[in-house]
Amino acid sequence: MGSRRLSICRDFSLPFGGANLIGFELVTAADGRWREDQRLARYTALPTMVMQPLGVNREGDMDRRRSADQILKVYNTVAQKRSGAPRKRPCVWSLPIVGAVLFMAILLAAGVAAGASQFRECRVAIDIGHSLRDPGAISARGVPEYRFNRHMARLLLARLQQDPMFRGSFLVNETGEAVPLASRPAVAAARGANVFLSIHHDSVYPEQLSKWVYQGRLMDVCDLFSGHSIFFSAKNGNPEASLQLAKSIGNAMRRAGLRPTLHHAGRGNKVLVDRQLGIYAFDNLAVLKNADMPAVLFECGVIKNSQEEVKLCDPGHQQRLVEALYTALKEYWAGKSRNF
């Protein structure tokens, strides 16, 4: 009946940044026995022969508790089952597969060791904008900005810490003390931060305000502007990286279907540098220009807008913002890590 070739693994990238295992093939008797046993058949095709025993998913993430010994055990089990099958010609693949398995085990061990040294953690300092004494803007319904900022910062920290890459991330000024803006980057640097991200919620300018009555109180409101905005400082210790981080955030927001506000364009020292992404240069903003690491201030939305305030309190919308920020930080750090 002749023989057939069964691809086991072709160009399998070790997930810890090690070498690539260039593929090899098994020559098996064409007697159909591989297909009769479904329990075995699932180990015969790319990528499950290698990925399934190790717990590697499609993104290449590995359960590190698995070991090379477990790969060997799977291969040995398959080899035992296969050796018991009736064949019309002598089995010629036993020695090649043993050699290939040993080669894979060596590469895997090398990849794990190399990955341990190459893995770079990113510590994000999430600055909670304003403080209890200086709460920032007051929303259309009378809620201080600081409450919005603290809640979003906590959500973002929880999301980041689900990823081992960001496990060292932390909050700046969670207790709401009156920490000077210029001192906050120093607090972040002292704790080894690689990135500084200040979380805020936006307001409008006095002449843009109107009045409305909410729960019997006359409140300031402006429903003309909505959306996020992103600020960086060209006087920052790393302005190029800060702008790149701002672009990563802007692109992630755009992919998430979120649009920026442009109402800061030409106001004061704010210079709109990217209309599509809502990025502004705000060179003298103390919390950004005093940072040596890449630093960005992110305005989540306009809380003076009565409709957007409701949206910003919605858990679904909050999660959308958080996921976009997480994605942006991950993409930014992955690109930066390639240059280390």
C-alpha positions in Angstrom: 0.0 0.0 0.0 3.0 2.2 0.0 3.8 4.8 2.6 2.6 8.3 3.4 4.2 11.3 5.1 2.6 12.8 8.1 3.6 16.4 9.0 4.2 16.7 12.8 5.5 20.2 13.2 6.5 22.8 10.6 8.3 26.1 11.7 7.1 25.8 15.3 8.2 29.0 17.2 9.1 28.4 20.8 6.9 30.7 22.8 9.6 32.0 25.1 11.6 33.6 22.4 14.0 30.8 21.7 14.9 29.1 18.4 12.5 27.8 15.7 12.1 24.1 15.3 12.2 23.5 11.6 9.7 20.9 10.7 10.2 17.2 10.3 7.9 14.4 8.9 7.1 10.9 9.9 6.9 8.2 7.2 4.1 5.8 8.2 2.6 2.7 6.6 -0.5 3.7 4.7 -2.7 1.2 6.6 -5.1 3.7 8.1 -4.4 2.9 11.7 -3.6 6.5 12.6 -7.1 7.5 11.6 -8.9 4.6 13.3 -8.0 5.7 16.8 -9.5 9.2 17.3 -7.8 9.5 20.6 -4.4 9.2 18.8 -5.5 11.0 15.7 -5.7 14.3 17.5 -1.9 14.1 18.1 -1.1 13.7 14.5 -1.6 17.1 13.0 -0.1 20.5 13.3 -0.2 22.2 15.8 -1.7 19.9 18.4 1.2 17.3 18.5 3.3 20.0 20.2 1.0 22.6 21.4 -1.7 20.6 23.0 0.5 18.6 25.4 2.2 21.8 26.5 -1.0 23.9 26.9 0.1 26.4 24.2 -2.7 28.4 22.8 -3.0 30.0 19.3 -1.3 33.1 20.5 1.8 31.2 21.6 1.3 31.5 25.4 2.5 28.6 27.3 1.5 27.1 30.7 5.0 27.1 32.1 4.2 24.3 34.5 4.4 21.9 31.6 7.8 20.4 30.9 9.7 18.8 28.1 9.3 15.5 29.9 5.6 15.7 29.1 6.3 16.1 25.4 8.5 13.0 25.6 5.7 11.1 27.4 3.2 12.0 24.6 5.6 11.0 21.9 6.4 7.7 23.7 2.7 6.9 24.0 2.1 7.6 20.4 5.2 5.5 19.4 4.0 2.6 21.5 0.5 2.6 20.0 1.9 2.9 16.5 4.5 0.1 17.0 1.7 -2.3 17.9 -0.2 -1.7 14.6 0.1 -4.3 11.9 2.5 -3.2 9.1 3.5 -4.6 5.8 7.0 -3.3 6.0 9.5 -2.8 8.8 9.1 0.4 10.8 11.9 2.8 9.9 10.9 5.9 11.8 11.6 5.0 15.5 15.2 6.3 15.6 14.4 9.5 13.7 11.5 10.4 15.9 13.6 9.8 19.1 16.3 12.0 17.7 13.8 14.7 16.7 12.1 14.5 20.2 15.4 14.9 21.9 16.3 17.8 19.7 13.0 19.4 20.4 13.5 19.0 24.2 16.9 20.6 24.0 15.5 23.5 22.0 12.6 23.9 24.4 14.9 24.0 27.4 17.1 26.5 25.7 14.1 28.6 24.7 12.8 28.6 28.3 16.2 29.7 29.6 16.6 32.4 27.0 13.1 33.6 27.5 13.6 34.0 31.2 16.4 36.4 30.5 14.8 38.2 27.6 11.3 38.7 29.2 10.9 42.3 30.0 8.3 43.5 32.5 6.6 46.9 32.0 5.7 48.8 35.1 3.0 51.3 34.4 2.5 54.0 36.9 -1.2 54.9 36.7 -1.6 58.4 38.1 -5.0 59.2 39.5 -5.7 62.7 38.3 -6.3 65.4 41.0 -7.0 64.7 44.7 -9.7 64.8 47.3 -8.8 68.4 48.2 -8.5 69.5 44.5 -11.1 67.2 42.9 -10.8 68.7 39.4 -13.8 69.2 37.2 -17.4 68.8 38.5 -19.6 66.7 36.3 -23.0 67.8 34.9 -24.6 66.0 37.8 -22.2 67.3 40.5 -19.8 64.4 40.8 -16.1 65.3 41.4 -13.7 64.3 38.6 -11.4 62.6 41.1 -14.0 59.9 41.7 -14.2 59.1 38.0 -10.4 59.1 37.8 -9.9 56.8 40.7 -12.5 54.3 39.5 -11.0 54.1 36.0 -7.5 53.9 37.3 -8.4 50.9 39.5 -10.2 49.2 36.6 -7.1 49.7 34.4 -4.7 48.4 37.1 -6.8 45.3 37.6 -6.7 44.6 33.9 -3.0 45.2 33.5 -2.2 42.9 36.4 -3.9 40.0 34.7 -1.0 40.1 32.3 2.4 39.0 33.7 4.0 41.6 31.6 2.4 44.3 33.7 2.3 42.6 37.1 4.4 45.3 38.6 2.1 48.2 37.7 0.8 50.4 40.4 -1.4 53.4 41.3 0.0 56.9 42.1 -1.9 58.7 44.9 -4.7 56.2 45.5 -5.4 57.7 48.9 -6.2 61.1 47.3 -3.6 63.1 49.1 -2.6 66.5 47.7 0.6 65.3 45.9 2.0 68.2 43.7 1.8 67.4 40.0 5.6 67.9 39.5 6.3 65.3 42.3 4.2 62.5 40.9 6.6 61.4 38.1 9.3 61.2 40.8 7.1 58.9 42.9 6.6 56.8 39.8 10.4 56.7 39.1 11.2 55.7 42.6 9.1 52.6 42.2 10.7 51.7 38.9 8.0 52.8 36.5 8.7 52.3 32.8 5.6 54.3 31.7 3.6 57.1 33.3 -0.1 57.3 32.4 -2.2 60.0 34.1 -6.0 59.3 34.1 -8.4 62.2 33.9 -11.9 63.2 32.8 -12.5 66.3 30.8 -14.3 69.6 31.1 -15.0 72.5 28.8 -14.1 76.2 28.8 -16.3 78.7 30.8 -17.8 80.4 27.7 -19.0 76.9 26.5 -21.1 76.2 29.5 -24.8 76.5 29.8 -27.2 75.7 32.7 -29.6 72.8 33.4 -31.6 71.7 36.5 -30.7 68.3 37.9 -32.5 67.0 41.0 -33.6 70.5 41.9 -30.2 72.0 41.5 -29.0 74.4 38.9 -25.8 72.9 37.3 -23.3 73.7 34.6 -23.5 71.6 31.5 -22.2 71.5 27.9 -23.5 68.8 25.5 -21.6 70.2 22.5 -18.4 68.2 23.0 -17.7 64.6 23.7 -14.9 62.1 23.4 -11.4 61.4 24.7 -8.2 63.4 24.3 -4.5 62.5 24.7 -1.7 64.9 25.8 2.1 64.6 25.8 4.9 67.1 26.5 7.8 67.8 24.1 9.7 68.9 27.2 9.4 65.4 28.7 12.6 63.4 29.3 11.6 61.1 26.4 9.3 63.1 24.1 9.7 60.8 21.1 8.6 57.8 23.1 5.8 59.8 24.8 4.4 60.7 21.3 4.7 57.1 20.2 2.7 56.0 23.3 0.1 58.7 22.6 -0.3 57.3 19.1 -0.6 53.8 20.3 -3.4 54.9 22.6 -5.1 56.9 19.9 -5.0 54.1 17.4 -6.3 51.6 20.0 -9.2 53.9 20.8 -10.0 54.4 17.1 -10.0 50.6 16.5 -12.4 50.3 19.5 -14.8 52.7 17.7 -14.1 55.7 20.0 -13.7 59.2 18.7 -11.7 62.1 20.2 -12.9 65.6 21.1 -11.2 68.5 19.3 -12.4 71.3 21.6 -8.9 71.9 23.1 -7.4 72.8 19.7 -5.8 76.2 19.8 -6.7 76.8 23.5 -3.9 78.1 25.7 -0.7 76.1 25.2 -2.5 73.1 23.8 -1.4 72.3 20.2 -3.4 69.7 18.3 -0.9 67.5 16.5 -3.1 64.7 15.3 -6.8 65.4 14.5 -7.6 61.7 13.8 -6.3 60.4 17.1 -7.0 63.4 19.3 -3.4 64.0 20.3 -2.3 67.3 21.8 1.1 68.7 22.7 0.9 70.4 26.1 4.5 71.1 26.8 4.3 72.9 30.1 1.9 70.4 31.8 3.9 69.7 35.0 2.9 66.1 35.4 4.2 65.2 32.0 7.2 67.5 31.4 8.8 66.5 34.8 8.8 62.7 33.9 11.9 61.1 32.6 10.0 58.1 31.3 7.4 58.1 28.5 4.4 60.0 29.9 0.9 60.6 28.6 -2.2 62.2 30.1 -5.5 60.5 29.0 -8.9 62.3 29.3 -11.5 59.5 29.2 -14.4 61.8 28.2 -16.2 65.0 28.9 -18.1 64.8 32.2 -19.6 68.2 31.6 -21.6 66.6 28.8 -24.7 65.2 30.5 -25.1 62.4 28.0 -21.4 61.4 28.0 -21.4 61.4 31.8 -24.0 58.6 31.8 -21.8 56.7 29.2 -18.7 57.1 31.4 -20.6 55.6 34.3 -21.6 52.5 32.2 -19.5 49.4 33.1 -19.6 48.3 29.4 -18.1 51.6 28.2 -15.6 51.7 31.0 -14.4 48.2 30.0 -14.2 49.3 26.4 -11.8 52.1 27.4 -9.8 49.9 29.7 -9.3 47.2 27.0 -8.2 49.8 24.5 -5.7 51.3 27.0 -4.4 47.8 27.8 -4.1 46.9 24.1 -2.2 50.2 23.5 0.2 49.7 26.3 0.9 46.1 25.3 1.5 47.1 21.6 3.7 50.0 22.6 5.8 47.9 25.0 6.1 45.0 22.5 7.4 47.4 19.9 9.8 49.1 22.3 11.1 45.7 23.6 12.1 44.7 20.1 14.6 47.5 20.2 16.2 46.5 23.5 
